[in-house]
Amino acid sequence: MDIRKRYEGDVAILQLDGQLNLTSASTLKEASKEVLANDTKKMVLNLEKVDFINSSGLGALVSILKDVRNARASMKISNLAPYVKEIFDITQLSNIFEIFTDENKAVASF
């Protein structure tokens, strides 16, 4: 998995590319911890190029959300591919995460 980090104003955007599984979950968790350590309170995870996610990847996202909430920060998810959106819907995680169809809408929602 490739993770590109950039900022749009005071919002950190993590662009994920690849598979979100056991191997890449720890990399994503580390990247999100770096963002929070920099005192950034707004984060968007853009999953547009995530073509596979499994329970380890979902667990990582839940863990990141917990870290974000503990830091009194806020996180949004954007650009879910149809397969990934289906997984979020089946697992009911679409009720827990704030999900946007478009990165710009996610950024504007803060």
C-alpha positions in Angstrom: 0.0 0.0 0.0 1.1 3.5 -0.9 0.0 6.3 1.4 0.5 9.9 0.2 0.0 12.6 2.8 -0.9 16.2 1.9 -2.6 19.2 3.5 -5.4 21.3 2.3 -5.5 24.2 4.8 -5.7 22.6 8.2 -7.0 19.3 6.9 -4.6 16.3 6.5 -5.5 14.1 3.6 -4.2 10.6 3.4 -4.6 9.2 -0.1 -4.4 5.4 0.1 -3.5 3.2 -2.9 -3.6 -0.6 -2.9 -4.9 -3.2 -0.5 -5.9 -2.5 3.1 -5.1 -5.7 4.8 -3.0 -7.1 7.7 0.3 -6.1 6.0 -0.7 -2.5 5.3 -2.9 -1.8 8.3 0.1 -1.0 10.6 1.5 1.4 8.0 -1.8 3.2 7.8 -2.1 3.4 11.6 1.5 4.8 11.9 0.7 7.5 9.2 -2.5 8.5 11.1 -0.6 8.7 14.4 2.0 11.0 12.7 -0.8 13.3 11.6 -2.3 13.4 15.1 1.1 13.9 16.7 1.5 17.1 14.6 -1.6 18.4 16.4 -3.7 18.2 13.3 -7.4 17.9 14.3 -8.9 17.2 10.9 -8.2 14.2 8.7 -9.6 12.7 5.6 -8.9 9.2 4.4 -9.3 9.0 0.6 -9.9 5.4 -0.3 -10.5 5.9 -4.0 -7.6 3.6 -5.0 -8.2 1.0 -2.3 -9.2 -2.1 -4.4 -9.4 -4.6 -1.5 -10.1 -4.4 2.2 -10.4 -7.2 4.8 -11.2 -7.5 8.5 -7.7 -6.4 9.4 -8.1 -3.3 7.3 -11.5 -2.5 8.8 -10.0 -3.1 12.3 -7.3 -0.6 11.5 -9.8 2.0 10.5 -11.8 1.5 13.7 -8.6 1.7 15.7 -7.7 5.0 13.9 -11.1 6.4 14.6 -10.6 5.6 18.3 -7.3 7.4 18.3 -8.8 10.4 16.5 -11.6 10.7 19.0 -9.2 10.3 21.9 -7.2 13.2 20.4 -10.4 15.3 20.2 -9.9 15.3 16.5 -12.2 14.5 13.6 -11.9 12.1 10.7 -13.9 11.6 7.4 -13.6 8.9 4.7 -14.1 9.7 1.1 -14.3 8.1 -2.4 -15.2 4.5 -1.5 -15.0 2.2 -4.4 -18.2 0.2 -4.9 -16.7 -3.0 -3.5 -15.3 -1.2 -0.4 -18.6 0.6 0.1 -20.4 -2.7 0.0 -18.1 -4.0 2.8 -18.8 -0.9 4.9 -22.5 -1.4 4.4 -22.5 -5.1 5.2 -20.5 -4.6 8.4 -22.6 -1.5 9.4 -19.4 0.6 9.6 -21.1 3.1 7.2 -23.1 4.0 10.3 -20.0 4.7 12.4 -17.8 6.6 9.9 -18.6 9.9 8.2 -18.4 8.9 4.5 -18.4 11.3 1.6 -18.6 10.5 -2.1 -16.0 13.2 -2.9 -12.8 14.4 -1.2 -13.8 18.0 -1.6 -17.1 17.5 0.2 -15.3 15.7 3.0 -12.9 18.6 3.4 -15.7 21.2 3.2 -17.7 19.3 5.9 -15.3 20.3 8.8 
